């Protein structure tokens, strides 16, 4: 299965970790790299399909934990694996609005998940955990979002009803009519709207349900493997769901140079994709990356656990009658 999915390892949340703790850590690391007070944040959006509470927001806890002032808007978002990028679009919309109407100078968009997979299911092999946080504003911008658009349909390829512990999926149906259709259509439309072609981009990041699909999409659209490689994280950490594309984008920013063009496309089952064209600015040269660990450094610091420990951490072993 690992060879067919191109996944060698996956991240696993510890017994004291969940979407909230991962979001808080990602937010703190993002803030540590910039001279910005948490009280300056006017909006926080947390996208996830594994929020710890069915009724109680994750975003308010994150805001309190990072020391944000109460005069902000906060919301949880859910759209399978693209909830994080939906938050990124929402943050962009608020910060681009005229000051006299909506005075939000800076917003925080987070994608985080501790993904679920039933024992023995293929999802158990790929579903992992992780988070990424992006500050969106108008000052000291390291990456300008030149264009964004979405492509959305009602395609039931993956779902989990209220009260169900594990999700269900339509197996092979999740590929061609779901993932490939939405990601490719979204990428094509963005390139048409911006009058760009694959050769114009230095880096491209696609949502990564496994290590195989993003490479296949890139090839079909005309991108080469070198353009994909930096942001391709799933082969070594698994599918982090709402954080998948955003972690890949963070890895690209870790090595990006002024003038680099980036294409990033997320995907969420249900189904939809968000696409972004981003240009790296000269500010990247003074960006203080060293104040927080780089994506690849975080991965290299990890240690391995065996399957029985994994079952314990994920509370998959139950007493009879539970």
N, C-alpha and C positions, 0 to 999 in steps of 0.2 A: 504493500500500500504506500509506503514511503517513497519508493521509486516512482510509482505512477503519479503521485501527487506532488513530487519534488519538495518534500518536507523532511528535513533531517532531525528536527527537534522542535519543541514548542514550549512557550512560557506557561507557567502554572502559578496562580495566585496562592500565597501562603494562607494559613488558616485565619490570620488576622487582617487579610487584605480583601477589599471589595472595590466596586467602581468608585465609591467615595474616596477611599484612601489613595487610590491610584490617581484620581483627578486632582486631589490636593497636592500630591507630590509633583505631578506634571506642572500644575499652576505655579507652585513655589519655585520650581526650577526655571520656568519661563520668566518670572519676575526677577529672579536673581541675576539675569543677564542684562537687565536694563535699569536705568535710573528712573524708576517709576514707583510712586507710592501706591499700594493697593487701594487707597481711598480715591484714587483717580479713575478707577474702573467704574464705568457707568452701566455695564451689562455683563452678565455671565450666563452662558448657555452650555449645558452639559448634555451631549448626545450619547445615548447608550441604549442597549436592549436588555441590560442586566442591572437596572437601578435596584438598589437594595430594598427600597420601599415601594409598594404598590400605590400607596397614598402618603406622600410626603416627599418634597423635592430634594434631589441631590444637590442642586445648584445653591440652595440657601446654606447648606452645611459647608460647602466649599468656600462660599463667600465669607462665612464666619471664621473658618479655619485660616484663611490667608490674610485676614484683617481688613477686608473691604468694608467701606462705609455703608450704612444701611440705605443711603439714597441711590439705589441702583435697581435695575430690573433683573430678575433672575428666572430662569425657566429650564425645565428638563425637556429634551426632545427625544423622540423615538421614531426611527424609520429604518429598522434593521441596521445594516452596516453603514448607512450614509447619514445617520443622525448627527455625527460630528461635523460633517461638511455642511449640513443644513444650518447648524449653528454658526459656522464660518460665514455663510451667506447672510444670515440674520445680523451678525455682528458688523459685517461690511455695510449693510443697508442702514443701520443705525448711525454708524460713524460717518457715513457719507451724507446724511441728512443735514439740511441747513441748521446752524446753531440755534437760531431763534425758535425753531420748532421742536427739535429733539436734541438737547445739549449733551450728547454722549461723545466724549473725546476719545475714549478708549474702551474696548470691549474684549472680553475673554471668551474664546470658543474652545471647548474641550471635547474630544472624542475618547471614550474609555469603555472598556468592557471586560467582564470575566465570563467568557462565553461558555455555554452549556453544550454538552453532548452526551447522549445516553450511552451507558456501557455497551461496548461491542458495535456501536454505530460508527460509520465512517467519520462523522462529525467529531467523535471523541479524539480521533487522530489529529485533526487539524485545529479544532477550536481551542483558543488560547486566551491570554489576558495581556492587557497593556493599555497605555493611555498617552495622549499627546495634547499639549495646550498651545494655542496661538493667541498672542495679543494683536488685536486689530486696531489701528489708529491712523492718524495723519502725520505724526512726527517720528523722526528717526526710523523710517521705513526701510527694512532690508529687502523686502520683496513687494513690488507693486502688483496688485491684482488688476490686470488690464481688462479682463473680460471674464464673465462667468455666465453659465446657463445650465439648464437642467432638462432631462428627458424622463417622463414619468408615465407609467401605464399600470393598470390593475392586473398584474401577473402573479398568481398565487403559487410561487415556487418554494416558499419557505414560510412557516408560521408556527406560533405557539399561543394557544388560547389561554385565557385567564385560569390560573390554578394548575396548569400543566407544568411539570418540572423541566421537561426537555422539549425542544422544538421538533417539528416534523418537516420533512422536505420531500420534494418531488424527484429526487435522485437525478437522473440524466436530464430531466426537464429544466433543472436549475442552470444548465449550460447554455445551449444555443438560443432558445426563446427568451431566456431571462438575462443572465449575466452578459453574454456576448452581444445580444441585440441592443441592450441599453447602453453599455459602455462604448460600443463602437459608434452607435448613432449619436451619442452625446459628444464624443471626441470629434467625429466628422463635422458636426454642426458648428462646434466651436472653431475649428480650423477654417471652415467656410466663412464664418462671420468675421474672423480676424484676418482672413486672406493669408493664412500661413499653411505650411506643409510640414510633414515629418522632419525634413532636413533643417527646418528653422529652429528646432528644439535641441537643447543640450541635454536635458533630462526629461524623462516621462515617467509618471507614477500612475499605475492603475490599481483599483481595489484588488486585493490579493486573497481570495478565498482559499487558494492553494498556491504552490509555486509554479504551476503549469499554465493556468488560465491567463495571467498577465503577459507571459511570454508569447502565448498564442495570439492574443489580441494585438500586441505590439507588432508581430510579424505580419498579420493581416492588414494592419493600417499602414505599414511601410516603415516602421521604426526598426533600428537594429538593436542588438542585445546590449551594446555598450550604453545606449541611451537609457535603458531600463535598469541596468545592474545596480547602480548606487541606491536607488529607492526600493529595491526588491528585498524585503525583509522576511517574508513568510517562510522561505526555506529554512531559516534558522530560528524563528520565534513562533511560527504558526500563524493562524488567522486571528488577529486581534479585533475583528469585527469593526465597530465604529472608529477604532483607532488605526485601522489598517493603512489606508491611504495617507492619513495624517502623520503616522510614524515614518512612512516612506518619505514624505515631504520634509520632515524634520531631518532625516538622514541626508537628504540632498542639500539642505541649507547648511549642514555641518561642513560641507566641502565646496559649496558654491562660490563662484567668482563674479565680480561685477559684470553685468551685461548678459549673464546666462539666462536663457529662456527655458521656462518649465511648463510642461503640460501635466496637470493632475486631474484624474477622473475617479470619482468614488462610485460605489454601487451599493444599493440596499435592496434586499428582496422585498417583493410586494407590489411594484418594483420601481426603481428609479436610479438615475445617475446625476451627479453634479460635476461639472467640468470647470476648470480654472486655467487661465493663461496668466503666468506670473513672470515678471522680469526682475532679476536680482539687481539691486542698486549699489552704488559706491559705498553706502553706509555699511555694507557687509564687512568691509575691511576693518572698521572700528568696532564691530559688534563683539562684545565680550563673551565669546563662546566658553572660555575657560572657567567661567563662574559656575558652570553646571556640566556634568558629564555628557559627552557626545553619545549619540544613539548606539554606535558600534561599541563604544566603551562599556555602556550599560550591559549590552548583550554578552561581551567577553567576561564580565564580572560574574556571570551566572554560574551556578553549580547544578549538577544533575541529581534527580531523585528517582527512585524506582516506582514501578506501577502501583504497588501496594500503598506507598506513601502518598502518591497522587490520589488514590481512591479515598484515603483518610482526609487529605486536605480539602477535597471537593465534596466531602460528606456523602459519598456514594455507597458507603457500607452502612446498612441500617440493621437495627435489631428486629427480630421477627415481631410483626404487629405494628411497626412504625410506618 
